[in-house]
């Protein structure tokens, strides 16, 4: 069992002012933005936490602390590329990753392939092993009321 590792990640951001959200490295038009220190990409933040969890290297806040002004407004794809380097340096490769976005709006489906392609490019893997999908919370809770957006991710790492 030391030849594989699985990590899980979760992220959430409240909606705020703006005209788009970043999801999976893709600018998705929306009636609001998100409140965040970086670009607030819940897909990539959850994915980074899944990768870091599989590597047992803490969470995204340890590597990119919100108290550090270098990351203010940062493109979260930078975080994914950092995680990819950590994977490689430690002798692992991504077997697959799976992300679920939880929101009522915006609609994720029309942008899912572009998100998968961006994630695959940043991780240096095939798009066939990257899954991005969405669900609603049936109008329950903060996502159901349209107050924010969440994502969860899992990532399988395989020893090279």
N, C-alpha and C positions, 0 to 999 in steps of 0.2 A: 504493500500500500504506500510505500514511500516514493513510488514513481508517479503518483498523481496527487494533486491538491485541489480543493474546491474552496472558493471564497464567496461570500455574500456581501452585498452592499445595498445601502438605502440612502436616499437623499430627498429632501423636501425644501421647497421655497414658497413663500407667500407671493401672491401676485401684487404688483405695484404699478406705477406709471410706466408707460411705454407702448410700443406698437408691435413688439415681437418677443418671442422667447427663443433662446438657443436650446436646441434639443439634438443630442448626438452630433454636435458640431455643425448643425444646419440651422440657419436663421428661418424660423417659422413665423409667418405673420399672425398676429393676435391683437386683440383689443387692449391687452395689458402686457407689461413686462414682468420681471420678477425682482424681488428685493434680495440682493446678494452682494457679497464683497467682490467676487469675480464676475464672470458673465452669467453665473447661476444656472449652468447647464446640468439639470438634475440627472439626465441620462449618463453623461460622462462622469459626474461626481459619484454616482452609485457604482458605475463600472470601475472607477479607480479604487473605490473602497473594496470592491469584490477582489480585484487583483491584489491589492495590498494585504487583504485578509488571507488570501491563499498563500502569499509569501510570508505571512506572519510579521509584517512590517508596520503595524499600526493602521492609522486611517489617514485620509486625505488632509485633515487638519494638522497633522504632525509634519507632513511634507510641505504643505502650502498653508501656513497659519493665516487665518483672516486678520490677525493683528499686524501682519507684515504688509506694508504698503506696496511692495513689489507686485503683489497679486491683485491689487485693486483693479477691477475691470478686466482681469486677465482672461484670455482665450483658454477655455478648459481643455482644448486639444493639446496644449502644452503639458497639462497634467497627465494626459493619457500617454503622450510620448515619453514622459519621465518614467511612468509605470512600465512601459515597454522596455526601456533600457534596464530597469531593475529585473524584469523577467529574464532577459537575455544574459545579463551579468551573473545571475545566480544559476544558470544552466537549465532553465525551463523554457517552454513554449506554450502558447495558448492552444488548448484543444478545442474549446468553443466558449462562447459567452452568450448570455441571454439576458435581455433587458425588458422589463415591463414598465411602461409609463402609466401612471394613474391620474386621470383627469377627465373632466367633462368636456372641456375645450382647452386648447385647440385640437382639432382632429389630427391624429398622428399618422394614420394610414397612408395618406398621400405623400408623406415625407420619409416613410420608414426605409425605403431602399436607399435614398441619399444618406440617411443616418448610418445604415449598415456599411455603405461604401466608405464613408469618412472614418468610421471606427476601424474598419479593416485596413485602410491605408495607414492610419496612425499606429496600429499594432503590427503591421507588416504581415498580415494573415489574409486568407481568402475570405471573401464576402460570404461564402457558403457556410462558414462556421460562426457567423455573427447573426444573432436574432434580435430584432427590435419589434415590439408589439405594444399594444395599449389596451387598457380596460378603463371603464368608468367605475365609480363607487356607488352607482345607482342613486345619485343625488344625496348620498349620506356623507356626513362628516365635512371637513373643510374642503376636500377636493370636490365633493358633491355639490357644495354650495358655491363653487367657483372661486374660493378664496386663495387657492394655491394649487400646486402641482407636485407630484411625487414620482419617484422611480425606484425600482429595486432591480438588482442585477446579481447574476451568478456567473462565475468564471471557473472553468476547469483548466488547470495547468498540468502539463505533462513533462516529465524529465526528458531532456534532450540526450 
